[in-house]
């Protein structure tokens, strides 16, 4: 049975939950405000969603975990400062030390941003975050489980996205990465010319090395500017990213409860993760604790991350900057559920960046991500413009519709 066939006046019901989401997002933005990972605001959001889920789920639990919120993007200023020091040292001929700094910076970028590892966590203050999990049991035997998830935390403001949108953001990013590549090229050129450990300012140098010494000095302001990429002291409201996803997930449970419905053989799990903006820490903790039990029956994870730009709604089949391939069965079912909702959604890749679905996929479960956001990215992305006045009811409604249709479809046939 389709979700649209489960109750009379289904379109009116959809609009009801879209309006509920809209009102609730505005309430959270006004009463709670920004929710940086591990902050008091995030804790208040956990409590808020706990109460919301108590009204529509059979059981609700909150699971706390340790997080180092400044570590995830802490590599940005750290790598920039190492690049600045490398430029100065290279000017004075210390090519070997410059190589070591550039290599460490590159390694941190790959581990922290490409693969979402946690090498810097021990060097930053520890906070407490949490996941909130609401469970709604089916009318019959539990033969499968369906997890709908959104993250309730919000990020620090991305300075250049706010100041100049995606164009300025990309200029700063490409300039910073280009400078690091140039730094490495200069070191290689120095080695090729016989300066294994370095060179003296008085001795002969290749024309390339000599010119690049001064070019790199001129690059220092670029690295210093790039170090201001994100400002954790100015967390944003995150109305779209990702309160829209959170309330779409809650709406699925409310729909069943308010309409007196129950899935037949599928247990619905509503997962509100914390600290997604700190490197998927909430999803990683959830997977570490629960992946084994969810593997006991067929389980699908649907991560919803931003429902704002209707024309950009898509199923994200590749995640974590393209390095993780989300579950083929889950993505196929999500596209089929979207078709039942009247949408032909394309498949896209999250690059650069990641979603909670990637952490669940890495844990061995079938996961898919649904998002509706201009991948440029949109100027509101991680800026103060992502507020309660910048919401799109049509996209929120469509997202809830896709969630409900996919949930009913999974209950009807699983992955078969």
Secondary structure in CASP SS format (residue, H / E / C, confidence):
PFRMAT SS
TARGET T0000
AUTHOR 0000-0000-0000
METHOD secondary structure of the structure
MODEL  1
X C 1.00
X C 1.00
X H 1.00
X H 1.00
X H 1.00
X C 1.00
X C 1.00
X C 1.00
X C 1.00
X H 1.00
X H 1.00
X H 1.00
X H 1.00
X H 1.00
X H 1.00
X H 1.00
X H 1.00
X H 1.00
X H 1.00
X H 1.00
X H 1.00
X H 1.00
X H 1.00
X H 1.00
X H 1.00
X H 1.00
X H 1.00
X H 1.00
X H 1.00
X H 1.00
X H 1.00
X C 1.00
X C 1.00
X C 1.00
X C 1.00
X C 1.00
X C 1.00
X C 1.00
X C 1.00
X H 1.00
X H 1.00
X H 1.00
X H 1.00
X H 1.00
X H 1.00
X H 1.00
X H 1.00
X H 1.00
X H 1.00
X H 1.00
X H 1.00
X H 1.00
X H 1.00
X H 1.00
X C 1.00
X C 1.00
X C 1.00
X C 1.00
X E 1.00
X E 1.00
X E 1.00
X E 1.00
X E 1.00
X E 1.00
X E 1.00
X E 1.00
X E 1.00
X C 1.00
X C 1.00
X C 1.00
X C 1.00
X C 1.00
X C 1.00
X H 1.00
X H 1.00
X H 1.00
X H 1.00
X H 1.00
X H 1.00
X H 1.00
X H 1.00
X H 1.00
X H 1.00
X H 1.00
X H 1.00
X H 1.00
X H 1.00
X H 1.00
X H 1.00
X H 1.00
X H 1.00
X C 1.00
X C 1.00
X C 1.00
X H 1.00
X H 1.00
X H 1.00
X H 1.00
X H 1.00
X H 1.00
X H 1.00
X H 1.00
X H 1.00
X H 1.00
X H 1.00
X H 1.00
X H 1.00
X H 1.00
X H 1.00
X H 1.00
X H 1.00
X H 1.00
X H 1.00
X H 1.00
X C 1.00
X C 1.00
X C 1.00
X C 1.00
X C 1.00
X C 1.00
X H 1.00
X H 1.00
X H 1.00
X C 1.00
X C 1.00
X C 1.00
X E 1.00
X E 1.00
X E 1.00
X E 1.00
X E 1.00
X E 1.00
X E 1.00
X E 1.00
X E 1.00
X E 1.00
X C 1.00
X C 1.00
X C 1.00
X C 1.00
X C 1.00
X C 1.00
X C 1.00
X E 1.00
X E 1.00
X E 1.00
X E 1.00
X E 1.00
X E 1.00
X E 1.00
X E 1.00
X C 1.00
X C 1.00
X C 1.00
X C 1.00
X E 1.00
X E 1.00
X E 1.00
X H 1.00
X H 1.00
X H 1.00
X H 1.00
X H 1.00
X H 1.00
X H 1.00
X H 1.00
X H 1.00
X H 1.00
X H 1.00
X H 1.00
X H 1.00
X H 1.00
X H 1.00
X H 1.00
X H 1.00
X H 1.00
X H 1.00
X H 1.00
X H 1.00
X H 1.00
X H 1.00
X H 1.00
X H 1.00
X H 1.00
X H 1.00
X H 1.00
X H 1.00
X H 1.00
X H 1.00
X H 1.00
X H 1.00
X H 1.00
X C 1.00
X C 1.00
X C 1.00
X C 1.00
X C 1.00
X C 1.00
X C 1.00
X C 1.00
X C 1.00
X C 1.00
X C 1.00
X C 1.00
X C 1.00
X C 1.00
X H 1.00
X H 1.00
X H 1.00
X H 1.00
X H 1.00
X H 1.00
X H 1.00
X H 1.00
X H 1.00
X H 1.00
X H 1.00
X H 1.00
X H 1.00
X H 1.00
X H 1.00
X H 1.00
X H 1.00
X H 1.00
X H 1.00
X H 1.00
X C 1.00
X C 1.00
X C 1.00
X E 1.00
X E 1.00
X E 1.00
X E 1.00
X E 1.00
X E 1.00
X C 1.00
X C 1.00
X C 1.00
X H 1.00
X H 1.00
X H 1.00
X H 1.00
X H 1.00
X H 1.00
X H 1.00
X H 1.00
X H 1.00
X H 1.00
X H 1.00
X H 1.00
X H 1.00
X H 1.00
X H 1.00
X H 1.00
X H 1.00
X H 1.00
X H 1.00
X H 1.00
X C 1.00
X C 1.00
X C 1.00
X C 1.00
X C 1.00
X C 1.00
X C 1.00
X E 1.00
X E 1.00
X E 1.00
X E 1.00
X E 1.00
X E 1.00
X E 1.00
X E 1.00
X C 1.00
X C 1.00
X H 1.00
X H 1.00
X H 1.00
X C 1.00
X C 1.00
X H 1.00
X H 1.00
X H 1.00
X H 1.00
X H 1.00
X H 1.00
X H 1.00
X H 1.00
X H 1.00
X H 1.00
X H 1.00
X H 1.00
X H 1.00
X H 1.00
X C 1.00
X C 1.00
X C 1.00
X E 1.00
X E 1.00
X E 1.00
X E 1.00
X E 1.00
X E 1.00
X E 1.00
X E 1.00
X E 1.00
X E 1.00
X C 1.00
X C 1.00
X H 1.00
X H 1.00
X H 1.00
X E 1.00
X E 1.00
X E 1.00
X E 1.00
X E 1.00
X E 1.00
X E 1.00
X C 1.00
X C 1.00
X C 1.00
X C 1.00
X E 1.00
X E 1.00
X C 1.00
X C 1.00
X H 1.00
X H 1.00
X H 1.00
X H 1.00
X H 1.00
X H 1.00
X H 1.00
X H 1.00
X H 1.00
X H 1.00
X H 1.00
X H 1.00
X H 1.00
X C 1.00
X C 1.00
X C 1.00
X C 1.00
X C 1.00
X E 1.00
X E 1.00
X E 1.00
X E 1.00
X C 1.00
X C 1.00
X C 1.00
X C 1.00
X C 1.00
X C 1.00
X H 1.00
X H 1.00
X H 1.00
X H 1.00
X H 1.00
X H 1.00
X H 1.00
X C 1.00
X C 1.00
X C 1.00
X E 1.00
X E 1.00
X E 1.00
X E 1.00
X E 1.00
X E 1.00
X E 1.00
X C 1.00
X C 1.00
X C 1.00
X C 1.00
X C 1.00
X C 1.00
X C 1.00
X C 1.00
X C 1.00
X C 1.00
X C 1.00
X C 1.00
X C 1.00
X C 1.00
X C 1.00
X C 1.00
X C 1.00
X C 1.00
X C 1.00
X C 1.00
X H 1.00
X H 1.00
X H 1.00
X H 1.00
X H 1.00
X H 1.00
X H 1.00
X H 1.00
X H 1.00
X H 1.00
X H 1.00
X H 1.00
X H 1.00
X H 1.00
X H 1.00
X H 1.00
X H 1.00
X H 1.00
X H 1.00
X H 1.00
X H 1.00
X C 1.00
X C 1.00
X C 1.00
END
